[in-house]
Amino acid sequence: MDFKNANFLNSQVNVLSGNLLPITDNSRFSVINRVYSITTWLIELTYTIALIFGIILSPLEKGLKDGLVSVVVIVEMFFMLMRLYSRKMLMVEMIQKMNVILRSADEIMKDIVKSAIKPIILPFVIYGITNVISVAIWHMQPIMLVFERSTFFYVDYNMPAAFSTEPFSSRVLIPSTIIMSIGGVYLFIKKFGVDVYMMHLVLMLTAQYRYTAAKLTMLFRNLQNSHDESQKRHRSMINRWTEKELRKLCHHQNTVLIMSCILKKLLSVNFSVLYVNNVLRFCFLGIFLTTVPSMSFAEGISVILFAVGSLTQFFLLCSSVQTLLDASTEITDKAFDEGWYQLEPSMKRIFILLIMANNLECRIAAIGKFNLSLPSFMTIINQSYSIALLFLRAT
């Protein structure tokens, strides 16, 4: 087991999106993957330019309601990826330390890693597939207008875009709609890919905290049982072995704490930006949803699926960060009930040091108030709702 093959979804989406974030020790990718990545970025550049001009040239109301969600997603995606690319050496260092642990992992660690990652795979796969379909349907809808008339205007695009002066013919509408559809799908996949990658980092570290807690509990439980069953002459040998294992566990926990510091440097700014950006994103999504009754059935369904998928994705991300926070502060909780006070003084001292380390919670946020967690998820939804109501009343 290593960082790459522990989560097949992360490995596949990282290549499919063209993000090419490090997933191995050397972080090298093939020439084909690099050419593909450049192509995806050129598509996104074309999409972004067309969108900006479309917002400028379209009527103000349409530009704001239909285009701002995509603008927020583009800004979020570009910022987070550029931030990660600029911290490439830190990512490689994190992966190297993780791989050193995983390549010598016992069955307990393998089971804990799988149990940490498995619950998010299916929800993210469903979210990814449904949102790709909904984004494609939303962008492709204007092509149906070809059967109704021969001249078209900027307002005919579902997503604001400008490729030619208006009015324009179907020779412009069809290829431009296809370009916007491909660009919109790749925008989502790139955003999806960076979210999966960050969640993978969080869950892998969560598994290491859980492993320390599980091994510590098992170590004390086995020691107490052996003391009950063995003769006195064997106790000193058992105590020496337990102390040796306990020191190994302390060394492992020290590595985990170093990785948590690296993770904070990598993701703290991204997560704080996600907090602010999602307030705006859900605000504009809420405004967008108010226009669903005036849409066609296919358009309305695609918008609703996209909104539900976005909420689900952000909830899973907040839940994962909350799980990491809880795991980092519960390392010694179960072991505390295993009769550690009956141990040798040297082992008691080591355990007390672990209890002290238990207070070093792994909170990933550049700004304290802008951290991701389950309570902050509800705060973000409430703030978005309030801003959306103010915006709707103002217009």
SULGI-V867543 format. One record per helix or strand. SS is the DSSP state (h for helix, s for strand). FROM is the first residue (numbers start at 1). TO is the last residue. If there is no record, write none. Layout:
((SS	FROM	TO) (SS	FROM	TO))
//
This chain:
((h	8	16) (h	31	57) (h	60	86) (h	88	102) (h	107	147) (s	152	152) (h	154	156) (s	168	168) (h	170	229) (h	232	289) (h	292	294) (h	297	328) (h	335	337) (h	340	342) (h	345	357) (h	368	370) (h	374	394))
//
